[in-house]
């Protein structure tokens, strides 16, 4: 009985390097933008209720 070993296709070394880095979009996600907007609105409303003298 003969066994033939087929070598897998070599992996791309550039992909492994990209996965190790924090690669991604350089902006906030949509949920992050919504949270930031809600927080700023809450702060504005709080400032209107209690204005600093």
Buried (B, 14 or more C-beta within 10 A) or exposed (E): EEEEEEEEEEEEEEEEEEEEEEEEEEEEEEEEEEEEEEEEEEEEEEEEEEEEE
